[in-house]
Structures are given as structure tokens and as C-alpha cells.
Amino acid sequence: MGEQPIFSTRAHVFQIDPNTKKNWVPTSKHAVTVSYFYDSTRNVYRIISLDGSKAIINSTITPNMTFTKTSQKFGQWADSRANTVYGLGFSSEHHLSKFAEKFQEFKEAARLAKEKSQEKMELTSTPSQESAGGDIQSPLTPESINGTDDERATPEVTQNSEPRAEPTQNALPFTHSSTISKHWEAELATLKGNNAKLTAALLESTANVKQWKQQLAAYQEEAERLHKRVTELECVSSQANAVHTHKTELNQTIQELESTLKKKEEEIEGLKQEINNARELQAQRDSLTQKLQQSVSGWLRKKEKHTGEKTTRKSTWLLFNNNKKEVLEVLLSVEKVHPRFHYYSYWKQKTLKCSF
């Protein structure tokens, strides 16, 4: 049948850095298929993963291997034959647990297979040892052919006992036990190496945990600082809103004051215009008064010239009364231009009331 896959999953594959023995080095850019294979011919379980045509994991499962879960989605194991530590990152805790269960199952199967193979080796080695012992019991030596002085002296003992068989039989189990002890020494050395690697990995994990704790503390401090900063910014924002509201009120007040100032300026301009008009009217009044005086003086001079009489109040009034129409027309024209001055109405009433 050969080697067949018996379980497969997908994971990100890592190996321990061979230089530092601390950092993980990714051997695949993305998740790849990781499979358990069983070789029925050799009774061997292997973990194999390919990235394209490149084998990134080729690890034979032995009874002394241990798969360790270092986090909810990450696990690792040490391979002394490959002299490395493999790490797998799974997409979920369920996939990690399933892979770990299969690892333990196939590890136990490998242990049983190894024990059976050792039993078969012991069973097959025992007859060969016995036959080898028989051959050693009768070696072709001068003593076995001719016999020694003791054998010649005590022939009965030589015939009824086998003095050479006992040390030979005792020596063969000693040789087999030394082979087993060497094997277990090798296993012990492997275990020590795996233990050292696991210890290094544990120390690395502890260092990583300390580093993560420091990073977590730094992140917490940064979060607190940012929280304080946000609080300060919120306070500044509230103050800015108050300032903005106050500024809006001030702008409204300024606009109202500007509007009031504009109205006052308009009023001032109106007053200035009225003052100018009043000055003009005053000038016109003065001019008219002067003209009127000149006219009256002219009339008086004419009267005196024609009559040769002195002008009296009565004669002046008579002269005015005679030229009343002309004077009132002048005053009426003034009143039409400047309604504030009622010269015409005043003089008309005056002329009606006064009589001589």
C-alpha cells in the first residue's frame, strides 16, 4: 500500500530561527495543507506539508515528541532528527485542538509500533543467540581435543557437566542488555535535546510574554494619555463654542451699533442740510430785508423829491399801503420757496389791522 494520508488540515507553517533559536521564521506565505501520513510498510507516522513542490515539513512522529499549544490558535513541536522546532498557526481553536488530538493519537500508535518491533527483535535475536551459544560450547581447541590435566584426572565430571556453556550463555544476555542500554542512552540524549529545545522555547515564550506585557502597559499608558487629550480637547471645544457664541453676540451688537451709528450719521447729515438751508434762508431773508429797506428808502426819497415834504410815520405807511401789492407779492414768493417763513401772512394781517 505504501504511504497514505490519514488526516489533513490547513495552517500557516513556521520554523524556529536556527541562528537565534528565539524568533519564528514563516516558511509559507499563506496557509498550506498539513497532513499526517502512515507508512504501513515501515509502520511509521509522518507529518508532511508541501508549498508547491517544496517540502517545508517532513517530520517523523516518535514516542518522545510532544505537541504544545502555546496560544488559542498556535501550536509547536520539536523534531530532534530535523534539529528544528515547527510551529503551526491555525484559523481557529477547533482546528488546533483536532490537530493536537491526532498528534497524540499517532504518537501513541508510534509508541505501540515501536514496542512491538522491539519485541520482534528480541524474539528473533534469542534463537540466534542460543545457536551462537552452542557453537561456542564446542570450540575446536587443543584442550577440547586432547583434554587438560584436570579433565584427564576427572573424566566423570567432564562428561556429565558443561563448564563452557554457562559463561557463554551469561555473556550473551549481557551483550544484548548493553545494546539496549545504548539504545536507551541515545533515547535519553534525544530526550535531553528535546528538553533543552523545549526549555529554550519556554524561555523564549516567557520573554515574549514579558515583552507583550510591557507593550500592553505601554499601550495602556498611551490609551490613558489619548483619553486625557480627548478630554482636554472636549473642554477646549466647549470653551471654543462659548467663545464662538460670545463672538456672535458681539458681532450682532457691533452690527446694531453700526446701524445706529449710520442712522445717527444720516440724522447729522439731515441736520447739517437743515442748517445749510437755514443759513441760506437767513441769507435770503437778509437779502430780502435789505432789498425791502432799499425799496422803502427809494420810495421815501422819491416821495420827498416830488413833494418836498418830510417823511413821517403816517406818510410812510401810506406809501407802503400804496405799494402794498408789490411788497406782498415779493413776500408771497418768499413764502412759497420757504414755507417756514410766513412773511406774507404776517404782513397781510398787519396791513388789515393797521390803519391810520
C-alpha positions as CSV (number, residue, x, y, z in Angstrom):
1,M,0.0,0.0,0.0
2,G,2.9,2.4,0.7
3,E,2.4,5.8,2.5
4,Q,-1.1,7.2,2.6
5,P,-2.5,10.5,4.1
6,I,-4.8,9.8,7.0
7,F,-5.7,13.4,8.2
8,S,-5.2,16.8,6.6
9,T,-5.8,20.4,7.7
10,R,-4.6,23.9,6.7
11,A,-2.3,26.1,8.7
12,H,0.5,28.7,8.4
13,V,3.9,27.0,8.8
14,F,6.8,28.4,10.9
15,Q,10.2,27.2,11.9
16,I,12.4,28.4,14.7
17,D,15.3,30.6,13.6
18,P,18.3,28.3,13.6
19,N,20.6,31.2,14.4
20,T,18.8,32.9,17.3
21,K,16.7,29.9,18.4
22,K,14.1,32.5,19.6
23,N,12.3,34.1,16.6
24,W,9.8,32.3,14.4
25,V,10.5,32.3,10.6
26,P,7.5,31.8,8.3
27,T,8.1,29.1,5.7
28,S,4.9,29.7,3.8
29,K,3.4,32.9,2.5
30,H,-0.1,31.7,3.1
31,A,-2.0,28.8,4.7
32,V,-0.9,25.4,3.2
33,T,-2.1,21.8,3.7
34,V,-0.5,19.9,6.6
35,S,-1.2,16.1,6.5
36,Y,-0.5,13.1,8.7
37,F,0.9,10.1,6.6
38,Y,1.1,6.5,7.6
39,D,3.6,4.1,6.1
40,S,2.2,0.6,6.6
41,T,5.4,-1.0,5.3
42,R,7.6,0.6,7.9
43,N,4.8,1.2,10.4
44,V,5.8,4.9,10.6
45,Y,3.7,8.1,11.0
46,R,4.9,11.4,9.5
47,I,3.8,15.0,9.3
48,I,4.3,16.4,5.7
49,S,3.5,19.7,4.2
50,L,4.3,21.0,0.7
51,D,4.5,24.6,-0.5
52,G,4.3,24.0,-4.2
53,S,6.9,21.3,-4.9
54,K,9.0,22.2,-1.8
55,A,8.6,20.1,1.4
56,I,8.5,22.6,4.2
57,I,7.6,19.9,6.9
58,N,8.9,16.3,6.9
59,S,8.8,15.2,10.5
60,T,8.6,11.6,11.6
61,I,6.5,11.2,14.8
62,T,8.3,9.5,17.7
63,P,7.0,8.5,21.1
64,N,9.1,11.1,22.8
65,M,7.7,14.0,20.8
66,T,5.3,16.5,22.5
67,F,2.9,18.9,20.7
68,T,2.4,22.0,22.8
69,K,-0.4,24.6,22.5
70,T,1.2,28.0,23.1
71,S,-2.0,30.0,22.3
72,Q,-5.5,29.5,21.2
73,K,-4.5,29.2,17.6
74,F,-0.8,28.2,17.7
75,G,1.0,25.0,18.5
76,Q,4.5,23.7,18.2
77,W,6.7,20.6,18.5
78,A,10.4,19.8,18.4
79,D,11.9,17.4,15.9
80,S,15.3,16.2,17.1
81,R,16.1,14.4,13.8
82,A,15.5,17.6,11.8
83,N,17.1,19.6,14.5
84,T,14.4,22.3,14.5
85,V,11.1,23.3,16.1
86,Y,8.0,23.5,13.9
87,G,5.1,25.9,14.6
88,L,1.6,25.9,13.1
89,G,-0.8,28.8,13.1
90,F,-4.5,27.7,12.6
91,S,-7.5,29.7,11.7
92,S,-9.5,28.6,14.8
93,E,-9.1,26.9,18.1
94,H,-11.1,23.9,16.9
95,H,-8.6,23.1,14.1
96,L,-5.7,23.4,16.6
97,S,-7.4,21.0,19.1
98,K,-8.2,18.5,16.3
99,F,-4.6,18.5,15.1
100,A,-3.3,18.1,18.7
101,E,-5.7,15.1,19.3
102,K,-4.4,13.4,16.1
103,F,-0.8,14.1,17.1
104,Q,-1.4,12.4,20.5
105,E,-3.2,9.5,18.8
106,F,-0.5,8.9,16.2
107,K,2.2,9.4,18.8
108,E,0.7,6.6,20.9
109,A,0.4,4.4,17.8
110,A,4.0,5.0,17.1
111,R,4.9,4.0,20.6
112,L,3.0,0.8,20.4
113,A,4.5,0.1,17.0
114,K,8.0,0.7,18.4
115,E,7.3,-1.7,21.3
116,K,6.1,-4.4,19.0
117,S,9.1,-4.0,16.8
118,Q,11.4,-4.3,19.8
119,E,9.6,-7.4,20.9
120,K,10.0,-9.0,17.5
121,M,13.7,-8.0,17.5
122,E,14.1,-9.7,20.9
123,L,12.3,-12.8,19.8
124,T,14.3,-13.1,16.6
125,S,17.6,-12.4,18.4
126,T,17.1,-15.1,21.1
127,P,17.4,-18.2,18.8
128,S,20.4,-16.8,17.1
129,Q,22.0,-16.2,20.5
130,E,21.3,-19.8,21.6
131,S,22.7,-21.2,18.4
132,A,25.7,-18.9,18.8
133,G,26.0,-20.2,22.4
134,G,26.0,-23.9,21.1
135,D,28.8,-23.1,18.7
136,I,30.8,-21.5,21.4
137,Q,30.3,-24.5,23.8
138,S,32.3,-26.8,21.5
139,P,35.2,-24.9,20.0
140,L,38.0,-26.7,18.2
141,T,40.8,-26.1,20.6
142,P,43.7,-28.3,21.6
143,E,42.2,-28.6,25.1
144,S,38.9,-29.9,23.7
145,I,40.6,-32.5,21.6
146,N,43.3,-33.7,24.0
147,G,41.9,-32.5,27.2
148,T,43.6,-30.7,30.1
149,D,45.3,-32.3,33.1
150,D,42.2,-31.7,35.2
151,E,40.0,-33.3,32.6
152,R,42.1,-36.3,32.4
153,A,42.2,-36.6,36.1
154,T,38.4,-36.3,36.5
155,P,36.8,-37.7,33.4
156,E,33.4,-38.2,35.0
157,V,32.9,-34.5,35.7
158,T,33.9,-33.6,32.1
159,Q,31.3,-36.0,30.7
160,N,28.4,-35.0,32.9
161,S,28.9,-31.2,33.1
162,E,29.2,-28.3,30.6
163,P,31.6,-25.9,32.1
164,R,32.0,-23.7,29.0
165,A,28.3,-23.2,28.3
166,E,27.4,-21.2,31.4
167,P,29.8,-18.2,30.8
168,T,28.8,-18.1,27.2
169,Q,25.1,-18.0,28.0
170,N,25.7,-15.4,30.7
171,A,27.8,-13.3,28.3
172,L,25.2,-13.1,25.5
173,P,22.4,-11.5,27.6
174,F,25.0,-9.0,28.8
175,T,25.8,-8.1,25.2
176,H,22.1,-7.7,24.4
177,S,21.5,-5.6,27.5
178,S,24.4,-3.4,26.6
179,T,22.8,-2.9,23.1
180,I,19.5,-2.0,24.8
181,S,21.3,0.4,27.2
182,K,23.0,2.1,24.3
183,H,19.6,2.5,22.6
184,W,18.1,3.9,25.8
185,E,21.1,6.2,26.2
186,A,20.5,7.5,22.7
187,E,16.8,8.0,23.5
188,L,17.8,9.7,26.7
189,A,20.2,12.0,24.8
190,T,17.3,12.7,22.4
191,L,15.0,13.5,25.3
192,K,17.6,15.8,26.8
193,G,18.0,17.6,23.5
194,N,14.2,17.9,23.1
195,N,14.0,19.0,26.7
196,A,16.7,21.7,26.1
197,K,14.8,22.9,23.0
198,L,11.5,23.0,24.8
199,T,13.2,24.8,27.7
200,A,14.6,27.3,25.2
201,A,11.2,27.7,23.6
202,L,9.6,28.1,27.1
203,L,12.2,30.8,28.0
204,E,11.5,32.4,24.6
205,S,7.8,32.3,25.3
206,T,8.4,33.7,28.8
207,A,10.5,36.5,27.3
208,N,7.8,37.1,24.7
209,V,5.2,37.3,27.4
210,K,7.2,39.8,29.3
211,Q,7.7,41.8,26.2
212,W,4.0,41.6,25.4
213,K,3.2,42.7,29.0
214,Q,5.5,45.7,28.5
215,Q,3.9,46.5,25.2
216,L,0.4,46.2,26.8
217,A,1.4,48.5,29.6
218,A,2.8,51.0,27.0
219,Y,-0.4,50.7,25.0
220,Q,-2.5,51.3,28.2
221,E,-0.4,54.4,29.1
222,E,-0.8,55.6,25.5
223,A,-4.6,55.0,25.7
224,E,-4.8,56.9,29.0
225,R,-2.8,59.8,27.5
226,L,-5.1,59.9,24.5
227,H,-8.1,59.7,26.7
228,K,-6.8,62.7,28.7
229,R,-6.1,64.5,25.4
230,V,-9.6,63.9,24.2
231,T,-11.0,65.2,27.4
232,E,-8.8,68.3,27.1
233,L,-9.9,68.8,23.5
234,E,-13.5,68.4,24.5
235,C,-13.0,71.1,27.2
236,V,-11.3,73.3,24.6
237,S,-14.1,72.6,22.2
238,S,-16.8,73.6,24.8
239,Q,-14.8,76.8,25.5
240,A,-14.5,77.4,21.8
241,N,-18.2,77.1,21.5
242,A,-18.7,79.6,24.3
243,V,-16.2,81.9,22.7
244,H,-18.0,81.5,19.4
245,T,-21.4,82.3,20.9
246,H,-19.9,85.3,22.7
247,K,-18.3,86.4,19.4
248,T,-21.6,86.0,17.6
249,E,-23.3,88.2,20.2
250,L,-20.6,90.8,19.9
251,N,-20.9,90.7,16.1
252,Q,-24.7,91.3,16.5
253,T,-24.0,94.1,18.9
254,I,-21.5,95.7,16.6
255,Q,-24.0,95.4,13.7
256,E,-26.7,97.1,15.8
257,L,-24.3,99.8,16.8
258,E,-23.2,100.3,13.2
259,S,-26.8,100.5,12.2
260,T,-27.5,103.0,15.0
261,L,-24.4,105.0,14.0
262,K,-25.5,105.0,10.4
263,K,-28.9,106.4,11.4
264,K,-27.2,109.0,13.6
265,E,-24.9,109.9,10.7
266,E,-28.0,110.3,8.5
267,E,-29.6,112.4,11.1
268,I,-26.5,114.5,11.4
269,E,-26.4,114.9,7.6
270,G,-30.1,115.9,7.7
271,L,-29.4,118.4,10.5
272,K,-26.4,119.7,8.5
273,Q,-28.6,120.1,5.5
274,E,-31.2,121.9,7.5
275,I,-28.5,124.2,9.0
276,N,-27.3,124.9,5.5
277,N,-30.9,125.5,4.4
278,A,-31.4,127.8,7.4
279,R,-28.3,129.7,6.6
280,E,-29.5,130.1,3.0
281,L,-32.9,131.2,4.2
282,Q,-31.2,133.6,6.7
283,A,-29.1,134.9,3.8
284,Q,-32.2,135.2,1.6
285,R,-34.1,136.9,4.4
286,D,-31.3,139.3,5.0
287,S,-31.2,139.9,1.3
288,L,-34.9,140.5,1.0
289,T,-34.9,142.7,4.1
290,Q,-32.1,144.7,2.6
291,K,-34.0,144.9,-0.7
292,L,-37.1,145.8,1.1
293,Q,-35.3,148.5,3.0
294,Q,-33.8,149.8,-0.2
295,S,-37.2,149.8,-1.8
296,V,-38.7,151.7,1.0
297,S,-35.8,154.1,1.2
298,G,-36.2,154.6,-2.6
299,W,-39.9,155.2,-2.3
300,L,-39.3,157.7,0.5
301,R,-36.6,159.5,-1.4
302,K,-38.9,159.7,-4.4
303,K,-41.7,161.0,-2.2
304,E,-39.5,163.6,-0.7
305,K,-38.2,164.6,-4.0
306,H,-41.7,165.1,-5.5
307,T,-43.4,166.6,-2.6
308,G,-40.6,168.2,-0.8
309,E,-42.1,167.2,2.5
310,K,-40.6,165.3,5.4
311,T,-41.4,161.7,5.6
312,T,-43.5,160.9,8.7
313,R,-44.7,157.6,10.0
314,K,-48.1,158.2,8.5
315,S,-46.8,159.2,5.2
316,T,-44.5,156.1,5.2
317,W,-47.5,153.9,5.9
318,L,-49.5,155.5,3.2
319,L,-46.6,155.0,0.8
320,F,-46.4,151.3,1.9
321,N,-50.1,151.0,1.5
322,N,-50.0,152.4,-2.0
323,N,-47.2,149.9,-2.9
324,K,-48.6,147.1,-0.8
325,K,-49.5,144.9,-3.7
326,E,-45.9,144.9,-4.9
327,V,-44.5,144.2,-1.4
328,L,-46.9,141.4,-0.7
329,E,-46.1,139.7,-4.0
330,V,-42.4,139.7,-3.0
331,L,-43.2,138.2,0.4
332,L,-45.5,135.6,-1.2
333,S,-42.8,134.5,-3.5
334,V,-40.5,134.1,-0.4
335,E,-43.1,132.1,1.5
336,K,-43.7,129.7,-1.4
337,V,-40.0,129.0,-1.6
338,H,-39.6,128.7,2.2
339,P,-42.8,127.7,3.9
340,R,-41.4,128.2,7.3
341,F,-41.3,131.9,6.9
342,H,-44.8,133.4,6.9
343,Y,-43.9,137.0,5.9
344,Y,-46.8,137.2,3.5
345,S,-49.4,136.1,6.1
346,Y,-47.9,138.3,8.7
347,W,-47.8,141.5,6.7
348,K,-51.2,140.8,5.3
349,Q,-52.7,140.6,8.7
350,K,-50.6,143.6,9.8
351,T,-51.9,145.7,6.9
352,L,-55.5,144.7,7.6
353,K,-55.3,145.6,11.3
354,C,-53.2,148.7,11.0
355,S,-54.9,151.8,9.7
356,F,-54.2,155.4,10.0
